[in-house]
Amino acid sequence: MNSNVFRRREQPSLKSPREIEKMRVAGQMVAKVLMACRDMVAPGVRLSELNEMAHQMMIEMDGEPLFLGYPGPSGAPKFPGVICASVNEEVVHGIPTRDRELVDGDVIGIDCGIRYKNYCGDSAITIPVGRIDEATAKLLAVTQESLYAAIEQMRPGNKLKDVCGAVQAVAEREGFGIVRDYVGHGIGREMHEAPQVPNYVSKGMSDMEMPLKVGHVFAIEPMLNAGTARTRTLADKWTVITHDEQRSAHFEHSIAITAEGPKVLTRRPEESTLPG
């Protein structure tokens, strides 16, 4: 789940190797849920069915769903699902309702967060439903590529702007809109910790020059749109959609910075080339 852009400045905490290992366990639970969702996604599946399956998996793994009951913006109800399920033009925070059924050609972004033994994991993937068109396939591929480019920059001695700029460079090269209203974040005992990690470099954000250190753990989550970067929120006060109603894609990993480089705590088995 994304963090709104916030202005307060806090010092990000450094996690010990023992804490990072606990976060890896939580992260692998998240990976298992996302893989199960990916295997279940098909035309005719209801979003509520994905949510129910994910919830049952969390119960069986003794994991606490981070999203269920999460406080929303002012006036919004608490989030009712254990996953966010965002279809087509929905960018993030889609509610997994019973009345939405997937159809061939859709894409669905599934975001999942789990706390296990006091430590959190958070990850997201965007999944094609049946056969999708070439333009949509490119959007998904580039969004994932931008995430991988950011991960490569998560090394001691680099700066936060190197991570943010890596996403921006890939997205702008391909002409996609970079969502600016929602950002990645630090993660640890809480899902949303300092610092904010936008998918672009902003001179007005003081954290851009922050040096990366061993023990930092960030949830990096590019959100790229086929058209405009602008977004708006629906009447449910949760679901964020693209302003022009063109499609969006969202990928996310929780990554620890170690002396050897990045360690992807939520890595899935097919991502064998990622460090983790």
C-alpha positions in Angstrom: 0.0 0.0 0.0 1.3 3.4 -1.0 2.1 6.3 1.2 0.7 9.7 0.3 3.5 12.3 -0.4 4.3 13.8 3.0 6.5 16.7 4.0 7.7 15.9 7.5 11.3 14.8 7.7 12.3 11.8 9.9 15.5 9.9 10.0 15.0 6.3 8.6 16.0 3.6 11.1 18.7 1.1 10.3 17.8 -2.6 10.6 20.2 -5.2 12.0 20.9 -8.4 10.0 18.6 -10.2 12.4 15.8 -7.8 11.7 16.3 -8.0 8.0 16.0 -11.8 8.2 12.7 -11.4 10.0 11.5 -9.0 7.3 12.6 -11.5 4.7 10.4 -14.2 6.3 7.4 -11.7 6.2 8.4 -10.8 2.6 8.4 -14.3 1.4 4.8 -14.8 2.8 3.8 -11.8 0.7 5.5 -13.3 -2.3 3.6 -16.6 -1.8 0.2 -14.8 -1.7 1.0 -12.8 -4.8 2.0 -15.9 -6.7 -1.2 -17.6 -5.6 -3.2 -14.6 -6.8 -1.4 -14.6 -10.1 -2.2 -18.3 -10.6 -5.9 -17.6 -9.8 -6.4 -14.5 -12.0 -8.5 -15.4 -15.0 -11.6 -14.1 -16.8 -14.7 -14.6 -14.6 -12.8 -14.4 -11.3 -14.3 -11.9 -8.8 -12.0 -9.5 -6.9 -13.6 -10.7 -3.7 -12.5 -14.3 -4.5 -8.9 -13.2 -4.7 -9.2 -11.4 -1.4 -10.8 -14.4 0.3 -8.1 -16.7 -0.9 -5.3 -14.3 0.1 -6.9 -13.9 3.6 -7.1 -17.6 4.1 -3.4 -18.0 3.1 -2.4 -15.3 5.6 -4.4 -17.1 8.4 -2.7 -20.4 7.6 0.8 -18.8 7.7 0.0 -17.0 10.9 0.5 -13.6 9.2 -1.2 -10.4 10.0 -2.8 -8.6 7.0 -1.4 -5.1 7.0 -4.1 -3.5 4.9 -7.3 -4.8 6.6 -8.7 -2.0 8.7 -6.0 0.4 7.6 -7.1 4.0 8.4 -8.0 6.0 5.3 -7.9 9.7 4.4 -10.1 12.0 6.4 -13.7 10.8 6.1 -12.8 7.5 4.5 -13.8 4.2 6.0 -11.1 1.8 7.1 -9.8 -0.4 4.2 -12.0 -3.5 3.9 -9.6 -5.9 2.2 -6.4 -7.8 2.8 -5.2 -6.9 -0.7 -5.6 -3.9 -2.9 -7.0 -5.0 -6.3 -6.7 -2.2 -8.9 -8.0 -2.9 -12.4 -7.1 -1.2 -15.7 -7.2 2.6 -15.1 -7.1 2.1 -11.3 -3.7 3.0 -10.1 -3.7 1.9 -6.5 -5.9 1.1 -3.5 -8.6 -0.6 -5.4 -11.1 -2.3 -3.1 -11.6 -6.1 -3.8 -15.4 -6.1 -4.2 -17.7 -8.9 -5.1 -19.4 -7.0 -7.9 -16.2 -6.6 -10.0 -15.4 -9.6 -12.3 -12.3 -9.8 -14.4 -12.6 -10.0 -18.2 -10.2 -11.0 -20.9 -7.8 -8.2 -21.7 -7.9 -6.6 -18.2 -4.9 -6.0 -16.1 -5.0 -6.1 -12.3 -2.5 -4.7 -9.9 -2.4 -6.6 -6.6 -0.7 -5.1 -3.6 -0.2 -7.2 -0.5 1.3 -6.5 2.9 1.9 -8.9 5.9 3.3 -8.4 9.3 4.9 -11.5 10.9 6.4 -11.5 14.4 6.4 -7.7 14.4 8.1 -7.1 11.0 6.5 -6.1 7.7 6.7 -7.1 4.1 5.0 -5.2 1.2 5.0 -6.0 -2.5 2.9 -5.6 -5.6 2.6 -7.0 -9.1 0.4 -6.2 -12.1 -1.1 -9.2 -13.8 -2.6 -9.6 -17.3 -6.0 -11.3 -17.5 -6.0 -13.5 -20.5 -4.6 -11.9 -23.6 -3.7 -8.2 -23.5 -2.7 -5.8 -26.3 0.9 -4.9 -27.1 0.7 -1.3 -25.7 -0.5 -2.6 -22.3 2.1 -5.4 -22.3 4.8 -2.7 -22.9 3.4 -0.6 -20.0 3.7 -3.6 -17.6 7.2 -4.5 -18.9 8.6 -1.0 -18.5 7.1 -0.5 -15.1 8.8 -3.7 -13.9 12.0 -2.6 -15.6 11.9 0.7 -13.8 11.7 -1.1 -10.5 14.6 -3.3 -11.3 16.7 -0.3 -12.3 15.9 1.3 -8.9 16.9 -1.8 -7.1 20.3 -1.8 -8.8 20.9 1.6 -7.3 20.3 0.5 -3.7 23.9 0.3 -2.7 25.8 1.8 0.2 27.3 5.2 -0.8 24.6 6.0 -3.4 22.0 8.6 -2.6 18.2 8.4 -2.5 18.0 10.5 -5.7 19.9 7.7 -7.5 17.0 5.3 -6.7 14.3 7.7 -7.5 16.1 8.9 -10.7 16.5 5.4 -12.0 12.7 4.9 -12.1 12.2 8.3 -13.7 14.8 7.7 -16.4 13.2 4.4 -17.5 9.7 5.8 -17.5 10.6 9.0 -19.3 12.6 7.1 -21.9 9.4 5.3 -22.9 7.0 8.3 -22.5 4.9 7.0 -19.6 3.4 9.2 -16.9 5.0 8.9 -13.5 2.4 9.1 -10.6 3.5 11.8 -8.2 0.6 11.7 -5.7 1.8 8.4 -4.1 5.2 7.2 -3.2 7.3 4.3 -1.9 8.5 4.3 1.7 10.7 3.0 4.4 9.5 -0.2 6.0 10.2 -2.2 9.1 8.1 -2.7 12.2 5.6 -0.5 10.5 4.4 -0.6 6.9 5.1 3.1 6.4 8.3 4.5 7.8 10.7 7.2 6.7 11.8 8.2 4.2 9.4 8.8 1.4 10.7 7.3 -1.9 9.1 9.0 -4.9 9.5 7.7 -8.4 11.1 10.9 -9.6 13.8 13.4 -8.5 12.5 16.6 -6.9 14.8 19.4 -5.9 12.2 20.5 -3.3 12.6 17.3 -1.3 15.4 17.5 1.2 15.8 13.7 1.4 17.0 13.4 -2.2 20.6 13.9 -1.0 20.3 11.3 1.8 23.1 8.7 1.6 22.1 5.1 1.5 23.4 3.0 4.4 23.7 -0.6 5.3 20.5 -1.4 7.2 18.1 0.8 5.2 15.0 -1.1 4.0 12.7 0.6 1.5 9.6 -0.4 -0.4 10.1 0.8 -3.9 7.0 0.9 -6.0 6.8 2.5 -9.4 3.3 3.5 -10.6 3.4 4.3 -14.3 0.5 5.5 -16.5 -0.1 5.0 -20.2 -1.2 8.7 -20.4 -1.2 11.5 -18.0 0.5 11.3 -14.6 -2.5 13.0 -12.9 -4.8 11.0 -10.7 -8.1 11.3 -8.9 -9.8 9.4 -6.2 -13.3 7.8 -6.6 -16.2 8.3 -4.3 -15.2 5.3 -2.1 -12.3 7.6 -1.0 -9.8 4.8 -1.6 -9.6 3.8 -5.3 -7.2 6.0 -7.2 -7.6 6.2 -11.0 -5.8 7.9 -13.8 -7.3 11.3 -14.6 -7.6 10.4 -18.3 -8.8 6.8 -17.5 -5.9 5.3 -19.5 -4.3 2.2 -18.0 -1.8 2.1 -15.1 0.7 -0.5 -13.8 2.2 -0.9 -10.4 5.1 -3.1 -9.2 6.7 -3.1 -5.8 9.4 -4.9 -3.8 10.8 -4.5 -0.2 14.6 -4.2 -0.4 17.3 -4.1 2.2 20.6 -2.5 1.6 23.5 -4.7 2.7 27.3 -4.4 2.5 27.1 -6.7 -0.6 24.4 -4.6 -2.2 20.6 -4.8 -2.4 18.7 -7.8 -1.0 15.1 -8.2 -2.3 13.1 -9.5 0.6 9.9 -10.1 -1.4 11.6 -11.7 -4.4 9.5 -14.3 -6.2 11.0 -17.6 -7.5 10.9 -16.5 -11.2 13.1 -13.5 -10.3 16.2 -15.6 -9.8 18.4 -12.9 -11.3 17.5 -10.5 -8.5 19.7 -10.5 -5.3 17.7 -11.9 -2.4 
